[in-house]
């Protein structure tokens, strides 16, 4: 699935991401400034997260509570080795059965679950974004 959207359409786009996802592990690809964290915030809100969602750039992972569920949000931009990810217990998080939203997943590809959803974001010249959703098996 591919769609182009503006920030005003973000709540509807977030819902389409959730319904178009084949798993609870969402991998967000895109250059810096394409809106990965902004989209993640809206998806988390659609899922029912009530606390503030921000990028875990320095902590690597943030945990958010839902009703009888958790959401783990990762930002691996500053990650320098797979050992750093292993040190935080990434495998326990990723294989917990909870939601996993991963920014910069290319840095930990060898550790990712087999089933996930790839979300690619591109910022267009007019300020809109183009998003594609693809299952990964």
Steps between C-alpha positions, in 0.01 A plus 500: 500500500626848419344835584587868507377714789530831683534548876128580523425147376730334754229339722345325199841396366595354839183291496583376149847399621344298782246329277760444226756347732547125502679498835555695822859581404510812282832598341523869408742588219571852378753777505531738794205741500256286301255476790565156646459612862197717416328202338595274792350749746170492311493121467569471875216744568268295277596190701409677825832621639420795725848598618735716296674320214841635405796363313721280720816626329712490815326223695469278187161360613191651664219291646137614484206332669170418335203310642643150561777571248834678457660693219877517464638788292863475391730753336822334385643806324786536751563125529860413419488120523263207534653438843344825623157371398566164661610677821155660538336162454353574159414137432281486812313810382466398135373150575270600788183500289448872566506787251848594374555823304857514368667810356823436306441121486777454245745527792360183665375299202667179619299512826153580362216246507421321176153646477470876507365791300729732308388863488695730270458877521603762247459875545379662179598847376154641582527386865274197464627150577480182299473181700521139389408198710637155418497176697841348577523124537 
